């Protein structure tokens, strides 16, 4: 018979010790990050300042652009025989609906393979 694994005992002192050690590691990593990579924060501030200057310059030039007036107008409605628009859809070559909504011919059921004696042997 195989031995059952023993349940690990919970020791609050060990847990507290490990938790304090983890907090200490986090604090050390935080301090090391600022020593090694704080120059990235300065570079980010400088880059954001340059980007804001470019945005302000672009915004000042965009204010001078004027909107041109369009002189477009709707064309008159075509005169049709029935007075309705869309008479081209009645022509068969201009139909948008190629298929009907219902089947005009009920499909024939295909024969089963085992009903055909030449299906396997040939």
N, C-alpha and C positions, 0 to 999 in steps of 0.2 A: 504494500500500500504506500502511496505517496504521502509525504508529510504535508500537512496544510501549512501555508505560510503564516508566520506569526503576525499579529496585528502590531503595527508600529505604535509605540507609546507616545503620547503627547506630553512634551515637557515644556511648560511655559517659560522656564528660565532660558532654555536653548532657543526657543522662538524669539524671545525678547532680545537675546544676544545677537541673533542673526539679523533681526530687524534693525537694530542699532548699527550693525556693520554695513547693512545695505544703505542706510541713510548717510553714513559717512562716505561711502563710495560715490553716492550721488553728489554730495557736496564737493568732493574732490574733483569729480568730472566737470561740474559746473565751473569751478575755479580754473581748471585747465583749459576749458573751452574759451573762456574770456582771455586767457593768456595767449592762446594760439590763434584764435579766429576773430577777435574783436575788430580787427582791421576790416572785416567784411561789413560790419555795421557802419563804419565810417564811409566806406566806399558806397554803400547803399544810400546813405544820406546825400552824398555828393551826386550820385546818379539821379536820384529823385529831384534834386534841386535843378539839375540840368534839364530834365524832362519837363518840369514845370515852366522853366524859362522858354523852352521850345513851344509848349502849349500856349503860353501867353502871347508869344509872337505870332503863332498861327491864328489865334483868335482875333488879334488886332487886324490881320490882313483879311480875314473872312468877313469882317464887318463891312468892308468896302464893296463887296460883291453885291450887285443889284439883281433883282429878279426880273427877267424879261417877260413882257406881256405877250401872251399868245393870242393870235387872231383866228384861231380855229373855230369853226362853227359846224353844227350838225348839218349833214346834207339832207335834202328833202326826201321824204318817204317815197319809194317807187310806186307808181300807179300800177295796180294789178287788176285782173279781170274781176276778181271777187272782192277786191278791196282789202284783202288780208295779206299780211307779209308772211313769207315762208311758203309761197306757192311752188318753189323749186322742189320741195320735199315730195310733192305728188308725182314728180317724174320718176320712172323706175331707175334711171341711171344715177339719180341723185339721192336715192334712198339711203338713210343712215342705218335703218334696221334691216340687216340681211336675213336674220332668222326670225321665225315667228315665235311667239311665246309658248305655243303648244306643238306637239309633234304631230305632223300630218300622217305619218306612217308609223305604225307600231313596229318596233324592231323585232326581228325574228330571233328566237332563242337559238344560240349556237349549239350544235350537237355535242354531246359529251364525247370525250376521247375514247372511252371504252366501248361506245357503240360502233365505232369505226374499226373494222377488223384489220385494215391495212395501216393503221396508225403506227404500230410498233414494228411490224415485220414488213420489210420491203427490200 
